[in-house]
Amino acid sequence: MALAETEGNLPYIVEVGAIKIDRELNILDTFHSLVCPPSEQYSEYSENLCGITKDQLEVSPDWKEIGKLFSKFTGFNRCRLSSWGTYADIPVLKQAYGYYGMGYPHNVVPLDAITVTSVVASFSNIKLKSLALKNVALTFGIPVSVSHRALEDCHTVLKIFKELNKMEISGEDKFELLEF
């Protein structure tokens, strides 16, 4: 999962975090790094939202370096990527690889955590007031002390998936939450 921030209409990655899990939702490994964006622009809004300072980013590696490490972490296309808002994160991730002339190594269709959560909650008759990650976590009784930080958000999504996996699904069809 990558945290993408925008300045004007230019999205870029400032932080990437990931948790590798098995089918039982056990953590196998984690990945985290700040990423120095290719642009000098980093908005005050982004700094306030994430708590990541311009100074922290300036001393961080760029995506050319981090992208190689992230690809190795994910096993290239052997892992299915997921994020809270895949519709936004994956295009920015593809753009980051392309910016540095690197091919996008993740060919498996990503899993959108918002969609999974919405569908399972719907089948379980749970009403979500908002699809903001923190609000959904609180709906399931999951405390969130830090948000809008890549690795911490991954841990929050995993806790939500664990709660969803415990749910009884109404109707005739039962399915495994993360069957892929």
Backbone torsions as a table, in degrees:
resi	resn	phi	psi	omega
1	MET	NA	132.4	-178.9
2	ALA	-115.4	140.6	174.6
3	LEU	-92.3	114.7	-179.2
4	ALA	-107.9	133.6	177.4
5	GLU	-121.3	157.9	-178.3
6	THR	-123.4	146.6	170.5
7	GLU	-128.3	110.9	-171.1
8	GLY	70.6	-125.2	178.0
9	ASN	-113.5	20.6	-176.9
10	LEU	-104.7	99.0	178.5
11	PRO	-78.5	147.8	175.5
12	TYR	-155.3	162.6	-179.2
13	ILE	-92.3	130.4	174.8
14	VAL	-113.5	-13.5	-179.9
15	GLU	-158.9	141.6	174.4
16	VAL	-131.1	137.3	176.9
17	GLY	-141.7	145.9	179.8
18	ALA	-152.3	149.8	173.6
19	ILE	-124.0	126.1	174.8
20	LYS	-91.9	126.0	-177.7
21	ILE	-125.3	161.8	173.7
22	ASP	-97.9	-176.9	-176.3
23	ARG	-67.0	-18.6	177.7
24	GLU	-92.8	8.6	177.8
25	LEU	68.9	26.6	173.7
26	ASN	-86.0	141.7	179.2
27	ILE	-75.4	125.6	176.5
28	LEU	-99.3	-34.7	-176.6
29	ASP	-167.8	161.0	176.3
30	THR	-131.9	158.9	178.9
31	PHE	-139.6	137.1	177.8
32	HIS	-155.1	138.4	172.3
33	SER	-162.9	144.2	164.6
34	LEU	-76.6	155.9	-177.4
35	VAL	-132.4	125.4	175.4
36	CYS	-73.7	116.9	-178.5
37	PRO	-72.0	157.2	-179.5
38	PRO	-70.4	-14.0	-177.6
39	SER	-101.6	149.4	175.4
40	GLU	-74.6	-15.7	-174.0
41	GLN	-82.5	128.1	172.0
42	TYR	-144.1	115.0	-169.5
43	SER	-74.3	153.1	174.8
44	GLU	-62.8	-36.0	176.8
45	TYR	-57.5	-47.1	-179.4
46	SER	-63.7	-41.5	179.3
47	GLU	-63.1	-42.7	178.7
48	ASN	-67.3	-37.8	-179.4
49	LEU	-66.8	-46.1	-172.1
50	CYS	-98.9	-25.8	-174.7
51	GLY	79.0	13.4	178.0
52	ILE	-96.6	125.2	-176.6
53	THR	-90.3	159.4	176.6
54	LYS	-59.6	-38.5	178.6
55	ASP	-62.0	-40.5	177.9
56	GLN	-62.7	-40.9	-177.8
57	LEU	-70.6	-37.0	-177.8
58	GLU	-62.1	-27.8	-180.0
59	VAL	-98.6	4.8	180.0
60	SER	-90.4	154.7	176.9
61	PRO	-67.1	156.4	177.0
62	ASP	-84.1	175.4	-176.5
63	TRP	-65.9	-26.9	179.2
64	LYS	-57.5	-41.2	178.2
65	GLU	-78.3	-48.8	-176.5
66	ILE	-68.1	-37.7	179.7
67	GLY	-58.5	-39.9	177.7
68	LYS	-64.3	-43.4	179.2
69	LEU	-66.6	-39.8	179.5
70	PHE	-65.8	-41.6	178.1
71	SER	-61.2	-41.9	178.5
72	LYS	-65.4	-42.5	178.6
73	PHE	-58.2	-43.6	-177.2
74	THR	-81.1	-4.8	-178.2
75	GLY	72.0	28.7	-176.9
76	PHE	60.2	-107.7	-176.7
77	ASN	-102.0	19.5	-179.8
78	ARG	-88.2	-9.8	178.1
79	CYS	-114.0	144.8	174.6
80	ARG	-91.7	124.5	178.1
81	LEU	-79.5	148.5	175.6
82	SER	-144.8	148.6	174.2
83	SER	-154.2	164.9	175.3
84	TRP	-85.8	87.5	-176.5
85	GLY	109.2	49.9	-179.2
86	THR	-54.7	-34.9	-178.9
87	TYR	-57.1	-26.5	179.0
88	ALA	-100.2	-43.3	-173.1
89	ASP	-69.3	-42.9	-175.0
90	ILE	-65.8	-44.3	175.8
91	PRO	-59.4	-37.0	178.4
92	VAL	-68.7	-37.9	176.7
93	LEU	-62.9	-45.1	177.6
94	LYS	-61.6	-41.5	179.2
95	GLN	-62.2	-40.6	-179.5
96	ALA	-63.3	-44.0	177.0
97	TYR	-62.0	-44.4	-178.6
98	GLY	-65.1	-37.1	-179.6
99	TYR	-56.3	-37.2	-179.3
100	TYR	-97.0	13.8	177.4
101	GLY	69.5	23.6	179.5
102	MET	-100.5	137.0	176.0
103	GLY	-70.6	146.7	178.0
104	TYR	-73.3	115.6	-171.0
105	PRO	-89.3	-1.8	-173.7
106	HIS	-105.3	94.9	-173.5
107	ASN	-90.7	-15.7	-178.9
108	VAL	-75.0	141.8	179.9
109	VAL	-61.6	128.2	-178.7
110	PRO	-72.6	158.6	179.3
111	LEU	-102.3	119.9	179.5
112	ASP	-86.4	114.2	-175.8
113	ALA	-64.8	-31.7	177.7
114	ILE	-64.5	-44.6	-179.7
115	THR	-63.1	-47.9	179.2
116	VAL	-57.9	-47.1	-178.9
117	THR	-62.4	-44.5	-179.7
118	SER	-61.8	-44.4	-178.2
119	VAL	-66.7	-49.1	-178.5
120	VAL	-65.3	-41.9	178.0
121	ALA	-61.4	-40.7	179.1
122	SER	-62.3	-47.0	179.3
123	PHE	-67.7	-20.0	-179.6
124	SER	-100.4	9.5	178.7
125	ASN	59.0	35.8	174.8
126	ILE	-101.1	127.7	179.9
127	LYS	-93.8	120.1	176.8
128	LEU	-96.7	122.1	-178.9
129	LYS	-73.5	-27.5	-176.4
130	SER	-153.1	153.2	176.4
131	LEU	-100.4	11.3	173.2
132	ALA	-64.9	135.9	-174.5
133	LEU	-52.8	-47.8	-178.7
134	LYS	-61.3	-42.2	-179.6
135	ASN	-66.1	-40.8	178.2
136	VAL	-65.2	-43.4	178.5
137	ALA	-58.1	-46.2	-179.9
138	LEU	-63.8	-34.0	176.3
139	THR	-58.5	-34.3	-179.8
140	PHE	-94.2	10.2	178.0
141	GLY	75.6	21.4	-179.7
142	ILE	-97.4	116.1	178.5
143	PRO	-71.3	143.3	179.1
144	VAL	-127.2	111.5	179.6
145	SER	-94.2	-26.5	-180.0
146	VAL	-132.0	133.3	175.4
147	SER	-136.0	164.2	-176.5
148	HIS	63.8	30.2	170.2
149	ARG	-123.9	133.0	-166.9
150	ALA	-56.0	-56.3	-175.9
151	LEU	-70.1	-39.1	177.9
152	GLU	-62.8	-39.9	177.1
153	ASP	-64.8	-36.0	176.1
154	CYS	-60.5	-44.3	178.8
155	HIS	-62.7	-38.6	178.6
156	THR	-65.2	-44.8	178.3
157	VAL	-61.1	-42.0	178.9
158	LEU	-61.7	-41.9	177.9
159	LYS	-62.6	-39.4	176.6
160	ILE	-63.9	-45.3	178.0
161	PHE	-58.2	-39.8	178.8
162	LYS	-64.0	-39.8	177.0
163	GLU	-66.6	-42.5	179.0
164	LEU	-63.1	-37.1	-177.8
165	ASN	-66.2	-22.8	179.3
166	LYS	-82.3	-14.7	-170.4
167	MET	-74.4	148.6	170.8
168	GLU	-84.1	128.7	179.4
169	ILE	-94.1	125.0	179.3
170	SER	-74.0	156.5	-178.9
171	GLY	95.8	-179.1	-175.8
172	GLU	-78.8	-31.4	-174.7
173	ASP	-87.3	129.7	170.9
174	LYS	-114.9	145.3	179.3
175	PHE	-145.8	156.6	175.2
176	GLU	-79.2	134.1	-176.4
177	LEU	-56.1	-45.7	-173.6
178	LEU	-112.3	34.2	179.0
179	GLU	-70.8	115.6	178.9
180	PHE	-155.4	NA	NA
